[in-house]
Amino acid sequence: MAIPIAVLDCDLFLHGRGQKTLDRFDLDSVSNHFLLTQFGFPREFILYLVEILREALCRRTQRSRAISPEVQVLAALGFYTSGSFQTSMGDTIGISQASMSRCVSNVTRALVEKAPQFITFNRDPSCIEQSFQAFQRVAGFPGVLGVLDCVQVTIKAPNSEDSSYVNKKGFHSVGCQLVCDVRGLLLSAETNWPGGLRDNDVLERSALYKQLQGTEEGWLLGDCRYPLRKWLMTPVDCPESPAEFQYNLAHTATHEIVDRTFRAIQTRFKCLDGTKGYLQYSPERSSSILLACCVLHNASLQSGLDAWTLERTDPLEQPESLEQRPEDRDSQAEDLRKQLI
């Protein structure tokens, strides 16, 4: 009797019957240079990831021929850093492309679960004071808690042809609102926004907006796409005095940190780099992959890796100014900015 091909595990063809867990790739058998080239990270960090994700990855692996957490992590890192399920990547670690896809899904879910642990906005007074001092050393801008931006990651058109994901440049994307500190460590990452939303609309709907409403000390820095608020300092639209020019220069030099950070994330995680193609997934899954990469960025930085080692040097895009209605103006915020100037 013929056996339906759908029930056959393609990994069984590759590896035959043997031990229950398929440890196809020996981390200790290759050099750090090889791991960096193929998977984007050194051995020590990969082993650290395996340990913090082991429980979640074993829990999700119910199949009789389970793929080890080590191989699952390598498969996901291979995808995040190359942006494709290339046959050569599967061959490197000894699994099929179908298994590569399952591994990426498992590791992505496990990393998203870890997001609250690795991406946090610490409001402890000592942390706030350290932030103030670190940011002020950049360009002299006082009282900065973090720098804010909303970036776009290209995705395939949703099956429903939802126009809300078409951004102002005419392609489909998900929006990601980021806040980072002076080192490029992400303090907040909300990755689930339709690309057609304006940056200000994303901010007003975000958890960050609610969190910062009662802030009494310090502020974020945002570009001219955002409204001026007591907790959000923006550039002066038409500077006239030397002090206003100096304020804008200090603002730009400090705010650039968040642009540099996202360029570095895109460079390390090529699956997010729109110049290399786009994420071939639904908006929901694309948002999860984006958040997983943000978690990896923070985890690597907290482990001592350089946030900007792989940074691209693309010219910065000049944002369009927000057209603010008179009734939306915040007079207290304007007075505060004048004092700063």
Secondary structure, 3 states (H helix, E strand, C coil): CCCCHHHCCHHHHHHCCCCCEECCCCHHHCCHHHHHHHHCCCHHHHHHHHHHHHHHHHHHCCCCCEECHHHHHHHHHHHHHHCCCCHHHHHHHCCCHHHHHHHHHHHHHHHHHCHHHHCCCCCCHHHHHHHHHHHHHHHCCCCEEEEEEEEEEEECCCCCCCHHHECCCCCEEEEEEEEECCCCCEEEEEEEEECCCCHHHHHHHCHHHHHHCCCCCCEEECCCCCCCECCEECCCCCCCCHHHHHHHHHHHHHHHHHHHHHHHHHHHCHHHCHHHCCECCCHHHHHHHHHHHHHHHHHHHHCCCCCCCCCCCCCCCCCCCCCCCHHHCCHHHHHHHHHHC
